[in-house]
Amino acid sequence: MLLPALTGLIYREKEAVAYLICAFIIALIGFLITARKPKNQEFYAKEGFTSVALSWIFLSLFGCVPFVLSGDIPHFIDAFFEMVSGFTTTGSSILTDVEALSHATLFWRSFSHWIGGMGILVFALSVLPLAGGATMHLMRAESPGPQVGKMMPKIRDTSKILYIIYTIMTLVQIAILICLKMPLFDAITITFGTAGTGGFAVLNAGLAAYSPACQYVVAVFMILFGVNFNVYFLLVRRHVRQAARCEEARWYTAIIALSTAAIFINTLHLFETAEEAFRHSLFQVGSIITTTGFATTDFNLFPALSKTILILLMFIGACAGSTGGGIKVSRIVILIKSSFNELARIIHPRTVKKVHLEGKVIEHSTMRSVNTFLVSYLGVFVISLLLISLDNFDFTTNFSAVAATINNIGPGLELVGPSKNFQNYSDLSKLILSFDMLAGRLEIFPILALLSPQTWAGTFKFKK
């Protein structure tokens, strides 16, 4: 919070005081709760999942306090929704006029995307030493995708490599946007949103306010940040052939190419030139599949086919091990391959055929986790849809609102489209959608673990 405070001081804004106060209070609380070290520092999957889930909830609660203190977002539920959306890199907003916010708040909103993109606790693992293999439970709890592996023998080294790549890509995009004459503040905040695949803009017009060249750069970097970071690690280590064999990345690229082509053809008549139609098609496909949520045009006005493709891309999401959300390309590929495998067994019962991904056999435990994830995902989706329907908005609005939040995308369709926001929902619905954002970012299970009585069994013991 010292960075948005510094930003406020540079622009001589009184809101900087709110961030300084919160930074001091949070530092004091952090000192008090870590002054006494627990004797037993070992923890397992249950502790890892609950630690991650509770950390994200409390970070969002503390993170929204400056919004309220500064008066930029005076209503606490709205401030909490906005902060959850920031940290989970969703980009859904309750604000109708972002240009009325202070530079400090605009910076904090976008910076929360950058922090949450790679994962708050992955960042902590890169700078704080934790003993034993228990750190894997923390990383597994908040890393996107069906499975988490180590690039290096130590988790701390793995997370450091991830953040070095993440930071270098961020700096490169900022430099390019500045070269294209985008204002420095805008270049930094837009890049934070791109890197974290978040989508908070600093202008009411969104990305439509910038030049076509800037839009192309943001589109390309959104797609790059949606790639599994293992690919970049392999490229850095000069394992080019191994990186090129990444099956998930090939599927991801093919989906983007086919979707862009289909929407380009379908929307060609809406724009003055073919270049404009292609640019908006590429940008919106890249924005939606990576769950960034930036917009250069109101895709709510697209033909039905294009909107349907974008809705499907919301669910597919980016690659596992990226900063993007959604179900993830790898899970979709596994589900498709397992479906064909089951069909082959029905036709030829004696056939023995394994499901492969990246040239490796998918283990039964991975298949089970993918199926369990899908069932849990659908369960949370349906229950959320039923609950927010109490506000009596139309089905398209409610369906796309849940899809946009649980997949960490940002805008939906109709009343929550790119030119609208989530302000009209009740406080109860905003809390439900905040829950969806957290559940989607943490891959469902850590948040559901908090609701399970088995998680807390034996945790609180009182002496008679």
C-alpha angles and dihedrals in degrees: 000000000000089000096059087042089055090047090053091049091051090053091040094239124160089218088077088077091064091056093046091051092048092046090054094046093047092047089051093049090047091052093049096049093046098042091088114054118211116240093226110054097169119109137171139205095296093051091043094053095045092044091054094045095047092045092055092047094049093043088055092047093051093038093059095052094086089055089059097039093049092047093233090118105012098176109084097213090051090048091049091049090050093049095046087050089052099048094041089050091236101130097207109144142193092200122110097187115031092172089068090065123096119257088245092058093043089052093047092050092052095039089055087062091055093048094046095041097078092025130270094239094043085058089051091050090054093058105025123066115229121183126237133004092297090098087075089069090058093048093045091051095059105023114102121240141049095287139018123212137181121252090189132026091255123056090217090058090047093052091046091054090049092052094046090055090043093051095046092051089048093052092047092054092047090051093049093048091049089051087054088057098253109153113263096242091048092046092053097045096042090049091051088054092046096047093048090039086233111131109212108148127201095214128061090232091057116207091338087082093068133075122274089249091057090047091053091049092050091046092053094046092047088057092045093052088051091062120098106267089222086075091058090046090055091048091050089051088049094244091139097157092050090049091049090054092060100128095193092055090051092051090046092052092046093051091051093048095048094043092048091050093049095048091043092056092042095050100035091107092056096064135059097234137026090237091058092049091049093047094051092043093051093043096050094044091049091045095050102040091048088045091233097131101207114145134202093180138014100270087185084082093055120112118272094260093055093046090049091052091050091050090052090049088054089063097041094054128173132311124296111262093032131107091255130102136215129088089306130241093254092058091048090050092048092049092049093048093046090050091054089045092054091047090053090051091052092052094039108025094185094054114118108201130157128209112244132196125176087001092299131108112253107237121232091244090058092048090050092049091050092051092045091048092052093050092047091045092052091046093054090044095052095044091048091049091052094048098048089046085075086080087066099229120148120281096248091054094048095042094049091043091058091041091050094049102039089047091044094236108129115216124052131179136292110358092010096042126131092278093045136053145210096263095110095062118100122253090256092054091047090054091048091049089047088054088051092052092052092044091050094047093048095044096253100273102080091053093044089049088064089059095050116099088211089065092061098037108127093001097111113047121176127194116237 
